Amino acid sequence: MNSELKDIQNQNDIRGIDIQKVGVNDVEVPLIIERKNAQSQVVSAKARLSVTLPHDYRGTHMSRFIEILSDYSNKNLLGVDIKGLLIDVKEKLNSQSAHVKFEFKYFINKKAPVSEMEFPVGYDCSFQGDLTGDDYKFILGVKVPVTTLCPCSKEISKYSAHNQRTMVKVKVSYEENDIIWIEDLVEKIEKCGSSPVYSILKRCDEKFVTESAYENPKFVEDVLRDVISFLRKDDKVKYYEAEVEAQESIHNHNAWAWQSESK
């Protein structure tokens, strides 16, 4: 490396403005995800990595983020040791805090309810880590599609009732020595809808799903309260954020509900 090349990032800035987060975004990386009772799954992820920047520095060193991601990927630790990654980022970029977020599609094999034919369902998930000083926080995020059937429509209609594809987004934070499996979180969320959704359904399955949803009508408020109920009962969960959005089939708008809570 040529020592005579100027380091422009280290030039002094006189505007007196600290930057809360600066770094790289949409970096495509292979991520190792630990699975419940199975071998790890390697997924394609997009990473956002950032640090705080003091007011007297003009810029941060963007290439160092990629160097650290490359190092952890070569060691097969990317996705496994998020805290270690953030410690290295903090040290190598001389920052007070470091942040990372990985977004990825996670696949879970799922059987149809009657025929038991099996095919994977992909769920949008995220790992987020924040390290400020010695204070480390990890957040697991999942986005789970379910079916909801409108209780009002069922009550007032002579025939059938309208239903929706409803997206349930949940973020949970827990202590680093604990673990919450993606599979368990997805399964609990799916039970909060009128019915889960599946990748493959034969006619016998479709009949079962349709009738099950009809017997289990839910507003977005019902789904949110059911999600909150199981999160409050989980002693591992220290913080949660839950969002439910029904993609309405007869309205030109969506129904939406949200809540967060720290324990």
C-alpha positions as CSV (number, residue, x, y, z in Angstrom):
1,M,0.0,0.0,0.0
2,N,1.3,3.4,-1.0
3,S,1.9,5.4,2.2
4,E,2.1,8.6,0.2
5,L,-1.6,8.5,-0.8
6,K,-3.6,11.0,1.1
7,D,-6.3,9.8,3.5
8,I,-9.0,12.3,2.7
9,Q,-11.5,10.7,5.2
10,N,-9.3,11.8,8.1
11,Q,-9.3,15.4,7.1
12,N,-10.8,17.7,9.7
13,D,-14.3,19.0,9.2
14,I,-15.3,22.4,10.6
15,R,-19.1,22.2,10.4
16,G,-19.4,20.7,13.9
17,I,-22.0,18.1,13.1
18,D,-21.8,14.5,14.4
19,I,-23.3,11.9,12.1
20,Q,-25.3,9.2,14.0
21,K,-24.9,6.5,11.3
22,V,-22.8,6.3,8.2
23,G,-21.6,3.2,6.3
24,V,-22.5,0.8,3.6
25,N,-25.9,-0.5,2.5
26,D,-27.3,-3.3,0.3
27,V,-24.1,-5.3,0.5
28,E,-24.9,-8.8,-0.8
29,V,-23.4,-11.5,1.4
30,P,-23.9,-15.2,2.1
31,L,-25.2,-15.6,5.7
32,I,-25.2,-18.7,7.9
33,I,-28.4,-19.2,9.8
34,E,-28.6,-21.7,12.6
35,R,-31.7,-23.9,12.3
36,K,-33.8,-25.6,15.0
37,N,-32.9,-29.4,15.0
38,A,-31.3,-29.2,11.6
39,Q,-28.1,-28.2,9.8
40,S,-27.4,-24.6,9.3
41,Q,-29.0,-22.9,6.3
42,V,-26.9,-20.6,4.1
43,V,-28.9,-17.7,2.7
44,S,-28.4,-14.8,0.4
45,A,-28.6,-11.6,2.5
46,K,-28.3,-7.9,2.1
47,A,-26.2,-6.1,4.8
48,R,-26.2,-2.6,6.1
49,L,-23.2,-1.8,8.3
50,S,-22.6,1.6,10.0
51,V,-20.8,3.6,12.7
52,T,-21.1,6.9,14.3
53,L,-18.8,9.6,12.9
54,P,-17.5,12.4,15.2
55,H,-18.0,16.0,14.0
56,D,-14.3,16.6,13.4
57,Y,-13.8,13.7,10.9
58,R,-14.8,14.4,7.3
59,G,-15.6,10.8,6.4
60,T,-15.4,7.2,7.5
61,H,-13.5,4.4,5.8
62,M,-16.0,2.6,3.7
63,S,-13.7,-0.2,2.5
64,R,-13.0,-1.3,6.0
65,F,-16.7,-2.4,6.4
66,I,-16.3,-4.7,3.4
67,E,-13.0,-6.0,4.6
68,I,-14.6,-7.0,8.0
69,L,-17.5,-8.7,6.2
70,S,-15.1,-10.6,4.0
71,D,-13.1,-11.7,7.0
72,Y,-16.1,-13.0,8.9
73,S,-17.5,-14.7,5.7
74,N,-14.2,-16.5,5.1
75,K,-14.3,-17.7,8.7
76,N,-17.9,-19.0,8.3
77,L,-18.9,-16.7,11.1
78,L,-21.1,-14.2,9.2
79,G,-24.5,-14.5,10.8
80,V,-23.2,-16.5,13.7
81,D,-21.1,-14.0,15.6
82,I,-22.8,-10.6,15.2
83,K,-21.5,-9.2,18.4
84,G,-17.9,-10.1,17.5
85,L,-18.4,-8.5,14.1
86,L,-19.6,-5.2,15.7
87,I,-16.7,-5.2,18.2
88,D,-14.3,-5.4,15.2
89,V,-16.1,-2.7,13.4
90,K,-16.0,-0.4,16.4
91,E,-12.3,-1.0,16.9
92,K,-11.1,-0.8,13.3
93,L,-13.1,2.3,12.5
94,N,-12.4,3.9,15.9
95,S,-16.1,4.6,16.7
96,Q,-18.2,4.8,19.8
97,S,-20.9,2.6,18.3
98,A,-21.5,0.2,15.4
99,H,-24.7,-1.2,13.8
100,V,-25.5,-4.0,11.4
101,K,-28.6,-5.3,9.8
102,F,-28.9,-8.4,7.6
103,E,-32.1,-9.0,5.6
104,F,-32.7,-12.4,4.1
105,K,-35.2,-15.0,3.0
106,Y,-35.4,-18.0,5.3
107,F,-37.0,-21.3,4.1
108,I,-39.0,-23.6,6.3
109,N,-40.4,-26.9,5.1
110,K,-44.2,-27.0,5.6
111,K,-46.7,-29.7,5.1
112,A,-50.2,-29.2,3.7
113,P,-52.8,-29.8,6.5
114,V,-54.6,-32.9,5.0
115,S,-52.5,-34.3,2.1
116,E,-49.3,-33.6,4.0
117,M,-47.5,-32.7,0.8
118,E,-44.4,-30.7,1.7
119,F,-42.8,-27.7,0.1
120,P,-40.7,-24.9,1.6
121,V,-42.2,-21.5,2.5
122,G,-39.9,-18.5,2.3
123,Y,-40.1,-15.9,5.1
124,D,-38.6,-12.4,5.1
125,C,-36.3,-12.2,8.1
126,S,-33.7,-9.9,9.6
127,F,-30.9,-9.9,12.2
128,Q,-30.1,-6.5,13.7
129,G,-27.2,-5.8,16.1
130,D,-26.4,-2.5,17.8
131,L,-23.3,-2.0,20.0
132,T,-22.8,1.3,21.8
133,G,-19.8,1.2,24.2
134,D,-20.2,-2.2,25.9
135,D,-24.0,-2.2,25.5
136,Y,-25.1,-4.8,22.9
137,K,-28.6,-5.4,21.6
138,F,-29.8,-8.0,19.2
139,I,-33.1,-7.9,17.4
140,L,-34.7,-10.8,15.4
141,G,-37.3,-9.8,12.8
142,V,-39.7,-12.0,10.9
143,K,-42.5,-11.2,8.4
144,V,-45.2,-13.9,8.3
145,P,-48.1,-14.1,5.8
146,V,-51.4,-15.4,7.2
147,T,-55.1,-15.5,6.0
148,T,-57.6,-13.5,7.9
149,L,-61.4,-13.7,7.4
150,C,-63.5,-10.6,8.3
151,P,-65.7,-11.2,11.4
152,C,-68.1,-8.4,10.3
153,S,-68.5,-9.8,6.8
154,K,-69.2,-13.2,8.2
155,E,-71.9,-11.9,10.5
156,I,-73.8,-9.7,8.1
157,S,-73.5,-11.8,4.9
158,K,-75.9,-14.5,3.9
159,Y,-73.2,-16.2,1.8
160,S,-69.5,-16.6,2.7
161,A,-67.3,-13.8,3.9
162,H,-64.4,-11.8,2.4
163,N,-60.8,-12.6,3.5
164,Q,-57.4,-11.1,3.1
165,R,-53.7,-11.9,2.8
166,T,-52.4,-10.4,6.1
167,M,-48.8,-9.7,6.8
168,V,-47.6,-9.9,10.4
169,K,-44.2,-8.3,11.2
170,V,-42.6,-9.0,14.5
171,K,-39.3,-7.9,16.0
172,V,-38.0,-9.3,19.3
173,S,-35.0,-8.5,21.4
174,Y,-33.5,-10.9,23.9
175,E,-30.4,-11.5,26.0
176,E,-27.3,-12.8,24.0
177,N,-27.2,-16.0,26.0
178,D,-30.8,-16.9,25.1
179,I,-32.1,-18.0,21.7
180,I,-35.4,-17.7,20.0
181,W,-35.7,-19.9,16.9
182,I,-37.1,-18.5,13.8
183,E,-39.2,-21.7,13.3
184,D,-40.9,-21.3,16.7
185,L,-41.6,-17.6,16.2
186,V,-43.1,-18.2,12.8
187,E,-45.3,-21.1,14.1
188,K,-46.7,-19.0,17.0
189,I,-47.5,-16.1,14.6
190,E,-49.3,-18.3,12.1
191,K,-51.6,-19.5,14.9
192,C,-52.7,-15.9,15.4
193,G,-54.3,-15.6,12.0
194,S,-57.5,-17.2,10.7
195,S,-55.3,-19.7,8.9
196,P,-51.7,-20.2,7.8
197,V,-50.8,-20.0,4.2
198,Y,-49.0,-22.8,2.3
199,S,-46.9,-23.3,-0.8
200,I,-48.8,-26.3,-2.0
201,L,-52.5,-27.2,-1.4
202,K,-54.5,-30.1,-3.0
203,R,-58.3,-29.9,-3.1
204,C,-58.7,-31.6,0.3
205,D,-56.3,-29.1,1.8
206,E,-58.0,-26.1,0.2
207,K,-61.3,-27.3,1.7
208,F,-59.8,-27.6,5.1
209,V,-58.1,-24.2,5.0
210,T,-61.2,-22.4,3.7
211,E,-63.5,-23.9,6.3
212,S,-60.9,-23.4,9.1
213,A,-60.6,-19.7,8.3
214,Y,-64.4,-19.4,8.2
215,E,-64.6,-20.8,11.7
216,N,-61.9,-18.5,13.0
217,P,-62.6,-14.9,11.8
218,K,-60.1,-12.3,12.8
219,F,-59.8,-8.5,12.6
220,V,-56.2,-7.0,12.5
221,E,-56.9,-6.0,16.1
222,D,-57.6,-9.7,17.0
223,V,-54.4,-10.8,15.4
224,L,-52.3,-8.1,17.0
225,R,-53.7,-8.9,20.5
226,D,-53.0,-12.6,20.0
227,V,-49.4,-11.9,19.0
228,I,-48.9,-9.6,22.0
229,S,-50.4,-12.2,24.3
230,F,-47.8,-14.9,23.5
231,L,-44.9,-12.4,23.4
232,R,-45.8,-11.1,26.9
233,K,-45.8,-14.7,28.2
234,D,-42.3,-15.4,26.8
235,D,-39.8,-14.5,29.5
236,K,-36.9,-14.4,26.9
237,V,-38.5,-11.5,25.1
238,K,-37.2,-8.2,26.5
239,Y,-38.6,-5.9,23.8
240,Y,-41.0,-6.5,21.0
241,E,-42.6,-4.6,18.1
242,A,-45.6,-6.1,16.3
243,E,-47.3,-4.9,13.1
244,V,-50.3,-6.4,11.3
245,E,-51.5,-5.2,7.9
246,A,-54.4,-6.8,6.0
247,Q,-54.4,-6.4,2.3
248,E,-58.1,-5.7,1.9
249,S,-59.9,-7.6,-0.9
250,I,-63.1,-5.3,-1.1
251,H,-61.7,-2.0,0.1
252,N,-59.3,0.4,-1.6
253,H,-57.2,0.6,1.5
254,N,-55.5,-1.7,4.0
255,A,-56.3,-2.3,7.7
256,W,-53.4,-1.8,10.0
257,A,-52.4,-2.2,13.6
258,W,-49.1,-1.7,15.5
259,Q,-47.7,-1.9,19.0
260,S,-44.3,-2.1,20.8
261,E,-43.4,-2.8,24.4
262,S,-40.3,-3.1,26.6
263,K,-40.5,-5.5,29.6
